């Protein structure tokens, strides 16, 4: 498995400051593994219940959502088959304690309810992940909109029309 840094579509942190959402880019060389990504997000997490969210899209292939609250990292990988080609996806499976999949079925792994208290429950997120027409950036834009920082997300990612 070889990941090229240019294949990271984006890696963002979303967090609350003074009761407002802030969306900030993480460096492109950061998402080497889930553990380092979780540590990086920890610096954005406050003591409140929201913590910090990490939103990562790789090569229009898969996405990761991480949430760090009180030093605990929760994780969702959009597609277990991505671990066959991507070190970051493989590290997500390892962090979840799951083996690599020999199956070709593209299913998510991890905590589908990690955003439940922010307005996006596991059923709705599962339906979004099952939509074959949504690219990772589009899905994460929808997630950001539902959670409450969609416009900020779209501005940082470049999805906002001129």
N, C-alpha and C positions, 0 to 999 in steps of 0.2 A: 504494500500500500504506500503510495506516495501522494502527498497533498501538496499542491502548489499554492502559494500564498495568494496568487491572483484569482484563485477559484473561490475565495471567501467573498460572497456577495456583500455581506455586512455582518458585523458583530456589534450589537448595541446594548447599552444598559439603560433601563428605564427605572426611575426611582422618584420618590416624593421628597420635596424640599419646601418648607414653608407652605404646606398644604397644596402644592402645585406639582404636577408631573414635570419631570426633566428627562430628556432623552439625550444620551451622550454616546458618541462612538467609542468603541474599544479598539485598540490598535489591531491591525490586520494580522500581525504575527502572534497575537495572543491565543486564539482558539486552538492550541496544540492538543489539549486534552480537557476533559470536563473538570478535573481537579484544579488546574490552573485558572480556568474560566470562573469557577466558583470562588476561588480566592480573590480574583480581580473584582468580581461583583460584590464581595464582602465589604470592600472599601466604600461602596455607594449605599449599602444598606444602613438604614437608621434603626433606632430601637423600637420603632413602631411596628404594627402588624403587617404592613405591606412589604417591607424589606426592599430588595432590589430584584428586578427581572433582567435576565439576559435573553436576548433574541438574536439568534444566529441563523443565517441562511448560507448554504454552501452550494455553489455551482448550479443553481436551479434544481438541485437534486433532493435535498432534504433540509430539515430545520431542527433546531434545538430550542427549547424554552427551558430556562433555568430560573429558579426562584430561591434566593438566599434570604432567610429570615432567622434572626437570632443564632447565626452561625450554622444553621441547618440548610443544606441544599436539596431542593426538590428538582426533578428533572423529567423532561418529556422529549423523546426522540421520535420524529415523525415516521421513520421508515427503518425497520430493523435490517433490511437488505443493504442499506447504505454502509453497514459495517464491513461488507466484503471489499469495499474500495476506499473507504475513508477512515483514517486513524481516529479522527474526532468521534465518528459514530461508533467505532469499536470501543473507545474509551467510555462512551455513554453506556453501552451494554455492560461493560465491566463494572462501572459505578452502580448500575442497577442490579448487579449480581446475576446477569443473564448470559447464557452461552451465545455464541455466534449462531445465526440461523442458517441451516442448510436449505430451508424452504425459500422459494422465490416469491412468496406472498408478502406484499408491501404493507405491513401493519405497524402501527405505532407501538412504542414501549415506554413504560414509565407511568408517571402520575398524571392521568387525564383530568384530575380535579385540582391541580395546583393553582388554578386561577378562579376556583369556585367562589371564594369569598370576595372576589373582585368583579363578579357579575358574569363570568363565563364558566358554566358548569361542564362536567365531564361529557354529558350527552351531546351538548351543542358543539363542544370542541371535537369530539369524536366524529360527528357528522362533517364538520369542516375538514378534518384530516382525510376523510373518505372521499372527498370531492376530487376526482382526477383532473379536473380542469383548472384547479387553483395551483399556481406556482408558490413556492415558499414565501416570497416577498408579499404576494397578494394575501395569502393566508395570514401572515403576521400583521399586515396592515389591518385586516378585519379584526384580529385579536386585539390590536392596539386601540382600535375604534371602540370596541365593546368595553374594554377595561377603562378607557377614558383619556388616552393620549394619542389618538389616531392621527390628528393633524400634525402633531410634533413628529411622530414616527415618519409619516409620509414626507415631511419636509427634509428630514435627515437622510432618508433613503433615496429621495429624488422622485417620489411617486406623485408629487403635487404638480398639477399642470400649470403652465405659465399663464 
